[in-house]
Amino acid sequence: MSNKESFLVNRLKSIKYACRGALILLRKESSIKLQVLMAALLTIAGFYFNISKTEWLVQILAIGLVISIEGVNTAIEEVANFIHPEFHSKIGFIKDIAAGAVFIAAFFASIVGLIIYLPKVF
């Protein structure tokens, strides 16, 4: 097998693992389920209000950012729980910071949503 084939096979395996991870998140994490529901509702709203191409791009980026950061937060929590299953103040601190990152992304994504949809509703 040549290096090029090996590279392609490795990329396909990486995609398989990434898809598996995304499915695990969707099945396991209630917060991801809620965010996917919100993404679906915003997508429906986008079609209903006929948002512009630029608004679609910003909305998709905001949704992707929040869901991605939530996935990273979940991974950090899983690693922290694996390393130190019982309560530890430093682990709690690390988990709080990861959750804070999700909050910040969701807060700014909400502002994006308000900027896009408030003028269309009122």
N, C-alpha and C positions, 0 to 999 in steps of 0.2 A: 504494500500500500504506500502511495507517495505521501509526502508531507501535506500536499493540498487536500487529498482525500481525508487524511487524518484530521486536519483542521476542520473540514466540513463535518465530519462525524462528531468531533468534539463539540462543535457549535450546536448541532442537532440534539446531542445529549443535554447540553446546557439548557436549551429551550424546553426539553422534556421536563427537567428538574424544576425549572421556573414555573411551568404550567402546573406541575404537581403542587408546588408551594402555594400558588395562587388558589388552587382548589381547596387545599387544606385551610387556608385563611377563610375562604368563603363558607366552608362547612363548620369551622370551629369558632370563629370570632363573631360575637353578636355585634360588636361595634362596626366591623366590616360589613355585615349584613345590612345594618342601618345606613351606612354610607353608600352602599350599592343601591339601596332603595331610594335614597335622596338623589343619587346620580340619575336613576331612571326617571324620577319625577321631574328633575331639572331638564332632562333630555326631552321629555314630553312637553314641558313648558317652553323649551326652545323652539320646538316645531309649532306649538300653538301661537306663540307670539312672533314667530318668523324672525328670530334674532339674526343679526348680520353675521357674515363670515368671521369677522374679527371677534365678535361676541362669542361665537361658537368656539373659536380657538382659545380664548381666555377661559371660558367655562370648562372646556375639556382639560386644559392645563391645571386649573384649580382642583377639579375633581380628581385627576390623576395624582396630583401632589398630596392631597389629603389621604387618599387610599394608600398610596405608597408609604407615606410617613407612618400611617397606622400599622402597615405590615412590618416596618422596621421596629416600631414600638413593641409589637408583639414578639418579634425575634429577640429583642433586648430583654423583655420580661421572661421569656422562656430560658434564655441563657442564665439570667440572674437567679431564677428559681432552681435551675439545675445545679449551679455552683453553690448556692446557699439556700436550701429549701426552707429553713426556719427564718423567722423575722430577724433582720439585721438592719440597723439604721443606715449603713452605707448602701446596702442593696435597695432599701426604700428610697434613698436619695437618688440613686441612678434611675430607678423606675419612674420616679416623679419627674425627673428631667425629660425622659423619653415621652412621658404622657404630656408634658408641657409643650414639647415640639408638635405633637398632634393638635393640641389646643390652638397653638399659634397658627398652624396651617389652616385649621378649620375656621378660625376667627377671620383671617384674611380672605379665605374662600367665600365666607358669608358676606363680607363687604363687596366682593366681586359680584355675587348674586344680587345683592341689593342695588348696586350700580346698574346692572343689566336690566333687572325686572321692575324696580320701583317706577321708573318713568313709563313703562308699558302698562302697568296696572293702574296708575293714577293719572 
